[in-house]
Amino acid sequence: MKSTCLAIALTGLTLPAFAVELGDTDKAIKLAINEWTGQQITTHVAGDMLEAAGYKVEYVPVEYDAMFREMIKDNVDAALEIWRATAVIRFTDYVNSKDIIEIGDLGILPKEGLAYPAHMEAKCPGLPNWEALRDCADAFAINGTAELLDYPEDWESPGADLMTAFDLPFTATPAASEEALVDALVNASKNETPLLATFWTPHWAVAAYDLRFVEMPAGEAECYENPAWGSNPNAIGDCDFVSTEVVKAVAKDFKRTWPAAYKILEAYQITNEQQQALMVEVERDGRPVADVAADWIAANEESWRAIVDPAIQ
């Protein structure tokens, strides 16, 4: 069994300066479980920390878009991985009305972009600079054509838009599915075949197969409004994807009901690298999420105790 000895990120956090009451330890804290592995890992690690503090924890499977409504109904007490760009508008409304309380960043720094297997840097020496794609497009050729494997068609085509904006000689083809997109990157990495794909991090494949991202000018609002902003005066969007925030939130009565748990979740953070390493154990190695989280807790007690103990002692 692989041991993942990683420390939860504490840098820059204000840890609890004094203990507070545990609150209602007879009432289970209901944590939302969404559809993707990273969120499940985030939540199970936090849940194990809460149990170590003396709380009962219940994991509630809920669709991401429905999660905020369930928090209002008291069916979910905390959501620990909210991608602000994909959260329904109601989330902002609920936060503004204080029906849901936002409790800070999770620590993840999401990135979307153009990904390639590490071996492509030897075939296209200018990488990761985006301009190298113009100079060595032939290195990415499949059947004589430089191709970009884009997101599935029902996800829209941001990669195709980038090829147009940067005036790059690539033909964008949508992946048949998310699974097909991941499989293509994995196979290209294993077989050292050419591939450029629209992809994102955190993702287990980025860690497991050393996928790297093309470096483009940082995305900002003006890039999408003013053609004169970037390298192509005839197009907008010639920049990297604009990043989003990933935050945590709890139901409005959470702090009153479980004061120490509030402190713990407020301080809790996890990084891309930490989450991805645990995702590899689930997605590639086939281990249950709960077991991976429990092993992390067992191997990293000093790290998580630095968050839990000041809240409860």
matplotlib code that plots the C-alpha trace (Angstrom):
import matplotlib.pyplot as plt

x = [0.0, 1.4, 1.9, 1.1, 3.0, 1.8, 1.0, -2.2, -1.1, -0.9, 1.1, -0.7, -3.6, -4.7, -5.1, -7.5, -5.9, -8.0, -10.4, -14.1, -17.0, -17.6, -21.3, -23.9, -21.8, -24.9, -26.0, -24.2, -22.5, -23.8, -21.1, -22.0, -20.5, -20.5, -19.9, -16.1, -13.2, -11.3, -14.3, -14.9, -11.3, -11.4, -14.6, -13.5, -10.2, -12.1, -14.7, -12.0, -10.6, -14.0, -14.4, -11.0, -12.3, -15.2, -18.0, -20.3, -20.1, -22.6, -21.7, -24.7, -24.5, -26.0, -25.8, -23.6, -26.3, -28.8, -26.4, -27.1, -30.8, -30.2, -28.1, -31.1, -33.3, -30.9, -30.2, -26.6, -24.5, -21.2, -19.9, -16.1, -15.3, -17.3, -15.9, -17.2, -17.3, -19.5, -21.7, -25.3, -26.2, -28.3, -25.1, -24.1, -27.7, -27.6, -24.3, -25.4, -28.6, -26.5, -28.5, -25.1, -21.9, -18.7, -15.7, -12.7, -10.6, -10.0, -6.5, -6.9, -5.8, -7.7, -6.2, -7.6, -5.4, -3.5, -1.9, 0.7, 2.7, 6.1, 8.0, 6.7, 9.2, 12.0, 10.1, 9.1, 12.0, 10.3, 7.6, 6.0, 5.9, 2.8, 4.7, 6.5, 3.2, 3.4, 7.1, 6.7, 3.1, 4.3, 5.5, 1.9, 0.7, -1.5, -2.1, -0.4, -2.5, -1.6, -4.5, -5.9, -8.1, -10.7, -13.3, -16.3, -18.8, -21.4, -18.8, -18.4, -15.0, -12.6, -9.6, -10.8, -11.4, -7.8, -6.4, -8.3, -7.3, -3.6, -3.7, -2.2, -2.2, -4.1, -7.4, -9.5, -11.5, -13.9, -13.3, -16.1, -16.4, -14.4, -13.2, -12.0, -10.1, -8.4, -7.6, -6.0, -3.6, -2.8, -2.1, 0.0, 2.1, 2.6, 3.4, 5.2, 3.0, 2.1, -0.9, -2.1, -5.4, -7.6, -7.5, -7.5, -5.9, -6.3, -6.7, -5.2, -3.7, -1.7, 0.2, 0.3, 1.6, 3.5, 1.2, 2.3, 0.6, 1.4, 2.3, 0.1, -0.4, -2.4, -6.1, -7.9, -11.1, -9.6, -8.3, -11.9, -13.0, -10.2, -8.5, -5.5, -4.8, -2.7, -0.6, -3.4, -4.8, -7.6, -9.1, -10.0, -9.3, -5.6, -4.7, -4.9, -8.1, -9.3, -9.0, -11.7, -11.8, -12.6, -14.2, -15.9, -19.3, -21.5, -25.2, -26.2, -26.5, -23.3, -21.1, -23.7, -24.3, -20.7, -18.3, -15.1, -16.1, -16.5, -13.0, -11.6, -13.3, -12.4, -8.7, -8.7, -7.0, -5.6, -3.5, -3.6, -0.6, -1.9, -5.4, -4.0, -1.7, -4.6, -6.8, -4.2, -4.7, -8.4, -8.6, -5.5, -5.0, -8.7, -8.8, -11.9, -12.0, -12.7, -9.6, -7.3, -8.5, -8.1, -4.6, -3.7, -5.0, -3.0, 0.2, -0.1, -1.4, 1.1, -0.2, -3.9, -3.5, -2.1, -5.6, -7.8, -6.1, -6.1, -9.9, -10.8, -8.2]
y = [0.0, 3.3, 5.9, 9.5, 11.6, 15.1, 17.9, 20.0, 23.5, 25.8, 28.6, 31.9, 30.5, 32.1, 29.1, 29.1, 31.1, 29.4, 26.5, 27.0, 24.8, 21.6, 22.3, 19.5, 16.4, 14.2, 15.7, 14.5, 17.1, 16.5, 17.0, 17.3, 14.6, 15.6, 13.7, 14.1, 12.4, 15.5, 16.9, 13.5, 13.4, 17.0, 16.1, 12.8, 14.2, 17.1, 14.6, 12.5, 15.5, 16.4, 12.9, 13.1, 16.2, 14.3, 14.9, 12.6, 13.0, 12.0, 12.1, 13.2, 12.5, 15.5, 16.9, 20.0, 22.3, 21.1, 21.3, 24.9, 24.4, 21.4, 23.6, 26.0, 23.1, 21.9, 18.6, 19.6, 21.5, 22.1, 22.1, 22.1, 22.5, 25.1, 26.2, 29.7, 29.9, 26.8, 27.5, 28.4, 32.0, 31.1, 30.4, 34.1, 35.1, 32.8, 34.2, 37.7, 37.0, 35.1, 32.0, 30.3, 31.4, 31.4, 30.4, 31.1, 29.6, 25.8, 26.3, 24.7, 26.9, 25.6, 25.9, 25.1, 25.3, 23.4, 20.2, 17.9, 14.9, 15.8, 14.0, 16.5, 19.1, 17.1, 17.1, 20.8, 22.5, 25.9, 24.5, 25.4, 28.8, 29.1, 30.5, 27.1, 25.6, 27.8, 26.8, 23.1, 22.3, 19.3, 17.6, 17.3, 16.0, 13.0, 11.6, 14.7, 17.3, 19.2, 18.4, 19.7, 17.3, 19.6, 19.2, 17.1, 18.9, 19.5, 21.4, 23.9, 24.4, 26.6, 25.0, 25.7, 29.3, 29.5, 28.2, 30.9, 33.6, 32.8, 32.0, 28.6, 26.0, 23.3, 21.6, 21.2, 18.0, 17.5, 14.4, 11.9, 12.1, 13.1, 9.5, 9.5, 12.8, 11.4, 8.1, 9.9, 11.8, 8.7, 6.7, 9.4, 9.7, 5.9, 5.5, 8.8, 9.7, 13.3, 15.0, 18.5, 18.7, 21.1, 20.0, 21.1, 20.7, 19.5, 16.1, 12.8, 12.3, 15.4, 13.9, 10.3, 11.0, 14.3, 16.3, 19.9, 23.1, 25.6, 29.0, 31.7, 35.4, 35.6, 35.8, 39.0, 40.7, 43.1, 40.1, 39.1, 42.7, 44.4, 42.8, 45.2, 43.6, 40.6, 39.2, 39.0, 42.4, 40.8, 38.6, 38.6, 35.8, 35.4, 34.7, 31.9, 30.9, 33.1, 31.2, 30.8, 30.6, 27.4, 28.2, 26.5, 27.3, 26.2, 26.5, 29.7, 28.0, 25.9, 28.1, 28.3, 24.6, 23.4, 26.2, 24.2, 22.4, 25.8, 26.8, 23.5, 23.9, 27.5, 26.7, 23.6, 23.8, 21.4, 22.1, 20.9, 18.7, 17.1, 16.4, 15.1, 12.6, 11.2, 11.2, 8.9, 6.3, 6.3, 6.7, 4.8, 2.4, 1.7, 2.3, 3.6, 7.3, 6.7, 4.4, 6.8, 9.7, 7.5, 6.5, 10.1, 10.9, 8.1, 9.2, 12.9, 13.3, 16.1, 18.2, 18.0, 18.1, 21.6, 22.6, 20.4, 20.7, 24.5, 24.5, 21.9, 22.1]
z = [0.0, -1.0, 1.8, 0.9, 3.5, 2.6, 5.0, 4.8, 3.9, 7.0, 5.5, 5.7, 7.8, 11.1, 13.3, 16.2, 19.0, 21.7, 22.2, 21.9, 22.9, 20.8, 20.8, 20.0, 19.6, 19.6, 16.3, 13.2, 11.0, 7.5, 4.8, 1.1, -1.2, -4.9, -8.1, -8.5, -6.7, -5.6, -3.7, -2.1, -0.9, 0.4, 2.3, 3.8, 5.1, 6.8, 8.1, 9.7, 11.3, 12.7, 14.1, 15.7, 17.4, 18.9, 16.3, 14.5, 10.8, 8.0, 4.3, 2.2, -1.6, -3.4, -6.9, -7.0, -8.3, -5.8, -2.8, -1.9, -1.8, 0.5, 2.8, 3.2, 4.0, 6.7, 4.8, 4.4, 6.9, 5.1, 1.5, 1.3, -2.3, -4.1, -7.5, -7.7, -11.5, -11.7, -8.7, -9.4, -9.0, -6.0, -4.1, -4.3, -3.4, -0.3, 0.8, 0.4, 2.4, 5.1, 4.6, 3.8, 5.4, 3.3, 5.4, 3.2, 0.4, 0.3, -1.0, -4.4, -7.4, -10.4, -13.8, -17.3, -20.3, -23.0, -21.6, -23.1, -21.9, -20.6, -23.4, -25.9, -24.6, -26.3, -29.6, -29.2, -27.4, -27.0, -24.7, -22.4, -24.1, -26.3, -29.2, -29.6, -30.8, -33.9, -34.6, -34.0, -34.8, -36.9, -33.7, -32.7, -36.1, -36.2, -39.7, -41.1, -39.2, -36.1, -33.8, -30.5, -28.5, -27.1, -24.4, -25.3, -27.6, -24.9, -22.8, -25.6, -27.4, -25.4, -27.0, -30.5, -29.5, -28.3, -31.6, -33.4, -30.9, -31.1, -34.8, -34.2, -37.0, -35.1, -35.9, -32.8, -32.4, -29.5, -27.3, -27.3, -23.5, -20.4, -20.1, -23.7, -23.1, -20.0, -21.7, -24.7, -22.4, -20.4, -23.5, -25.1, -21.9, -21.7, -25.4, -25.9, -28.8, -29.6, -28.0, -27.2, -25.3, -23.4, -19.8, -16.2, -12.8, -10.1, -11.8, -10.9, -14.4, -14.0, -11.1, -12.3, -15.8, -15.5, -17.7, -18.2, -19.3, -22.0, -20.6, -22.1, -21.1, -17.9, -18.5, -17.6, -18.5, -21.1, -23.1, -23.8, -24.7, -26.5, -29.6, -29.2, -25.7, -26.8, -29.6, -32.2, -33.0, -34.9, -32.1, -28.5, -26.1, -26.9, -23.2, -20.7, -19.1, -16.3, -13.0, -10.5, -6.7, -4.7, -1.4, 1.6, 3.1, 6.0, 6.9, 8.7, 12.2, 11.9, 14.1, 16.8, 16.8, 16.5, 17.4, 17.4, 14.1, 12.6, 13.6, 12.2, 8.8, 8.6, 9.0, 6.8, 3.4, 0.8, -2.2, -5.8, -5.3, -2.1, -3.5, -6.8, -5.0, -3.1, -6.3, -7.9, -5.2, -6.0, -9.7, -10.9, -8.0, -7.4, -3.6, -1.8, -1.0, 2.6, 2.9, 1.2, 3.5, 6.6, 5.6, 5.1, 8.6, 10.2, 8.4, 9.0, 12.6, 13.4, 10.5, 11.2, 15.0, 14.4, 13.3, 15.5, 18.9, 19.2, 18.5, 21.2, 24.0]

ax = plt.figure().add_subplot(projection="3d")
ax.plot(x, y, z, "-o")
ax.set_aspect("equal")
plt.show()
